[in-house]
Amino acid sequence: MSRSGGDEIVQFDNVGLRYGTDLEVLRNLSFTLFPGNFYFLTGASGAGKSSLMRLLYLAQRPSRGMIRMFGSDAITLPRERLPMLRRRIGVVFQDFRLVSHLSAFDNVALPLRVAGATERDLRKPVFDMLDWVGLADRMNSRPATLSGGEQQRVAIARAVIARPQMLVADEPTGNVDPEMAVKLLRLFEALNGLGTTVVIATHDVHLLQKVPDSLIMRLNKGQLADPTGALRFPPRRSATTTQNGGTGA
Amino acid sequence: MSPTELRETRITGAVRTITGRGEPELVPQSRLSSSMPWVIAIMVAMTVIALAAGLALRNTVVSAQARLEGGLTVQIVEARPAQREAQTRAAMERLRGLSGVSEVRLVPSEEIDRLIEPWLGSDVVTGKAMSVPIPSLIDVQLTRRADEREVAAVRAALAPVAPAARVDAQSGWLEPVYGAISSLQWLAITLVVLLAVVLAAAVLMAARTALGANRETIEIVHLLGGTDAQIARVFQRSIGIDAAGGGVVGFALALVVILLLGRRFAGLGAGLVEQGALGWSDWLLLAAVPLAAALLAMVTARVTVTHALRKML
């Protein structure tokens, strides 16, 4: 499902990011993400995927440039309004970042509790979500007692439980077996089908082929591989339309 | 689920049922500062004891000043017993006739003997060793403050009928003592204020340490859309629980100390000390100390955490 128009949810304009006084890890990023699209962010290790993801889930402010998210200027937005913006984004961290003293159930319930859901209202959806990722029988387990794959599934369940408008996942299938990877991709696709914009950072090229309608963003040494408009006219989509004899986006 | 996990789940469930809160703690209580309830208990105990001392001293000063403010002592310093007796009678009569005098009491000779016995010995008092002329004492209570002018007026009124009379304002004798007690009272107040500052500083340090120890969790909650107020509330509640527990223990400890000290002072049988007994309003004030400590701790925690969170994105 791909569409474009004036209702972009993320807009980067000439964005650069440096940590301290080091060289920029991201340079001159200009792209737009539209609602309901499925994006893959690819690139070699050290290309800046995780840094770009941090900008996307508002963990970091850029060193320069302009970022608009959901119609708001994310750079000048007052701190107290950031939480509302963040609640529209689901995040799967590369290192899962589960809260160690909370059970799998409580970790998954966290976004709902933060959003003010009552215990009664959140019990069933959390249980259903854990059941869906195959962890219903581990709902009371602490992260330390879960395997890497199980922790990843809990992290994914936590990211999608609040039905975010945009899902940002950093290597979400890195620690699961191929069968579970496909299952999780189906979950992301299902969410995408419901209108959630999905952005997945991965270096697994096989994964890209499993979502036919996805758009691909390639990062190379902190720059988009096609700075002339890779995301305005995403490569895969261009390729698809070329194959189909279309005129592009 | 392993037996350990099963047990933890049951314990967590039980705690949630008891506390009526379905929501688990974002920041584990044990991680905040395990020593915090004890620090608060000690602070509260010291504050309550210092405040109790301050209140007792205040009661002593207020009560004694009220009694002594209008008090005069008239001594008939006459060596000849017959003349002393006659002047005493005449002085009492004259005093009763003065305006502004509410009470005139001749101090019985037995009471005077008891007062001077520790200095002169029982033989002198009973007249076995030698006869020492002892002045007559008259306690006079005025309806107004016994200042210099009042003393002079009484002195002038007595001069014609009792030339051996010496008139002193009772407050004048104990003025230095009450001055010293007032200083101690201020010392107690200063101590209470200092203890409050130390408590706030201890909570501030504990909150900062807890923030550092839970930085990862806080960042995750932030990224999931948690607000500063939500996070600060977690710390505030946690410190509040510590402060409430510590406050109760500290108050109980102070209560034991105050009651024991009270019993020891009561045993002295000194009038000055007895005037310092704590009234019900004093006890109410003391009981408010743990509540004030909990409130102070919670406000300090909230302000500290909110201030620190503002530095995070």
Interface residues (C-beta under 8 A of the other chain):
Chain A: Y57 L58 A59 Q60 R61 R79 E80 L82 P83 M84 R86 R87 V91 R97 V99 S100 H101 L102 S103 D106 L110 P111 R113 V114 A115 E119 D137 R138 N140 S141 R142 T145 R158
Chain B: M1 S2 E5 L6 E8 T9 T12 G22 E23 P24 L26 P28 R31 E216 T217 E219 I220 V221 H222 L223 L224 G225 G226 T227 D228 Q230 R310 L313
